[in-house]
Amino acid sequence: MKRPPRSYPSDHSRTDLLRHRSLIAAQPLGCDNWLHTPEAVGKVLAAADDLDAMLTWLMRHVNSSA
């Protein structure tokens, strides 16, 4: 976005961050030999668990109605 959302003043201290519409969190898992084995499920679930703290914080602190 060129400007922050209407509900925020243009001189907000986080204007540069408010202009973004999305957030991506990723953890590289590589394409090793385990990718096509039953081990893959465990590795993917472990990576998702690593992101749980961030997702919990976002749900608690980011207001989706703003």
C-alpha positions as CSV (number, residue, x, y, z in Angstrom):
1,M,0.0,0.0,0.0
2,K,1.2,3.5,-0.7
3,R,-0.2,4.8,2.6
4,P,-1.1,3.3,6.0
5,P,-4.7,2.2,6.5
6,R,-7.3,5.0,7.0
7,S,-7.8,4.2,10.7
8,Y,-4.2,5.1,11.5
9,P,-2.6,8.6,11.4
10,S,-0.1,9.2,8.6
11,D,2.6,10.1,11.1
12,H,2.2,6.8,13.1
13,S,5.5,5.5,14.4
14,R,5.0,2.2,12.5
15,T,3.8,3.6,9.2
16,D,6.3,1.6,7.2
17,L,5.0,-1.7,8.7
18,L,1.3,-0.7,8.5
19,R,1.6,-0.4,4.7
20,H,2.1,-4.2,4.4
21,R,-0.9,-6.4,3.8
22,S,0.7,-9.8,4.6
23,L,3.2,-11.7,6.7
24,I,5.1,-14.8,5.7
25,A,6.9,-17.1,8.1
26,A,8.9,-20.0,6.7
27,Q,11.4,-22.5,7.8
28,P,13.5,-24.2,5.1
29,L,13.2,-27.9,5.3
30,G,15.3,-28.8,2.3
31,C,14.6,-31.6,-0.2
32,D,16.6,-34.4,1.4
33,N,15.9,-38.1,1.0
34,W,13.5,-38.0,3.9
35,L,11.0,-35.9,1.9
36,H,9.2,-39.0,0.5
37,T,9.2,-41.0,3.7
38,P,7.0,-41.2,6.7
39,E,9.6,-39.1,8.6
40,A,8.4,-36.1,6.5
41,V,5.2,-35.8,8.6
42,G,7.1,-35.5,11.8
43,K,9.6,-32.9,10.4
44,V,6.7,-30.7,9.0
45,L,4.8,-30.9,12.3
46,A,8.0,-29.9,14.2
47,A,8.4,-26.9,11.9
48,A,4.8,-25.9,12.5
49,D,5.3,-26.2,16.3
50,D,8.2,-23.8,16.0
51,L,5.9,-21.2,14.5
52,D,3.2,-21.7,17.2
53,A,4.6,-19.0,19.5
54,M,4.5,-16.4,16.8
55,L,1.0,-17.4,15.7
56,T,-0.3,-17.3,19.3
57,W,1.2,-13.8,19.7
58,L,-0.4,-12.6,16.4
59,M,-3.8,-13.9,17.4
60,R,-3.6,-12.2,20.8
61,H,-2.2,-8.8,19.7
62,V,-3.2,-8.2,16.1
63,N,-6.7,-6.8,15.7
64,S,-8.3,-8.2,12.5
65,S,-11.1,-5.7,12.6
66,A,-8.9,-2.6,12.3
